[in-house]
């Protein structure tokens, strides 16, 4: 998948406040879906839809502990956030260069 499409998926997934809350909860530690639903104040069905979106965007991954394959534990995947951070850094660098050039232009005009 092209980098732009991955970034689009990441931003679309993070556009929802409930999904951002899930990411905040998973920053602390991996959790079961029920814990995430409780922490985000959502029903199990609503949490399932949000987790599906986050999985499709590659932001979270689902694992099962060895002792019980029925249990699903979710954790963050770092790669999408690394790509987002790189994009933000490049965007910030571009704006800094533009503002520096504008400042230099204004100072020459005086």
Buried (B, 14 or more C-beta within 10 A) or exposed (E): EEEEEBBEBBEEBBEEEBBEBBBEBBEEEBBEBEBBBBBBEBEEEEBBEBBEBBBEBBBBEBEEEEEEEEEBBBEBBEEBBEBBEEBEEEEEEEEEEEEEEEEEEEEEEE
